[in-house]
Each structure stands twice: as structure tokens, then as C-alpha cells.
């Protein structure tokens, strides 16, 4: 993650990234073994907010995250700056499920 001490309201879009891991399990038919691939995706906030739906949703998720989870994820120090920055990209519209555009 970012150097938490250097995240400011001015550089959130460049310094903070969302990291998503897609994990799956596959049982191999002949050996009965398991394959466990992990695929990671990383996107900086400046790129994420180019999709309005993602910006709205992430703002609401980070804003409403329980403190215990924010602490666990290491967001505590820069969370206020991130929420404030993301709020500028949240027009209050309803957001549909899924990752496709509304």
C-alpha cells in the first residue's frame, strides 16, 4: 500500500490504490488434487473514478466501513482524506449491482 504518512487530500488519487484478488478452486478430475489460482488487480484512485459507478460505490463502502475493518485493512491514517476525495465523485445516484456501467 501507500506510505500512509505521505497521503494527503491533494495526492490521494495518485498514491492510493484498490487491490482486488480473485481466488478460485479447481478440483483436478484425475488426481483429485486442487488448483488454487489467485489473480490480482490493482488500480489507482485517479483511474478508478473515471468509471462513475465505481467511484460512487467505493466512496460509500470506505465511508461506511466499520472502524475495526478499516484498522485491519490499514486505512485508518488516510481514510478521512480518501473519503473526502471520493465524495467529490459521488453524485448520490443509485448504483446497480455488478461492475458494468449503469
Secondary structure as UniProt FT lines:
FT   HELIX           4..6
FT   TURN            9..11
FT   HELIX           12..15
FT   STRAND          17..23
FT   STRAND          26..27
FT   TURN            29..31
FT   STRAND          34..35
FT   STRAND          38..44
FT   HELIX           45..48
FT   TURN            49..50
FT   HELIX           52..64
FT   HELIX           67..72
FT   TURN            73..74
FT   TURN            76..78
FT   HELIX           79..87
FT   TURN            88..89
//
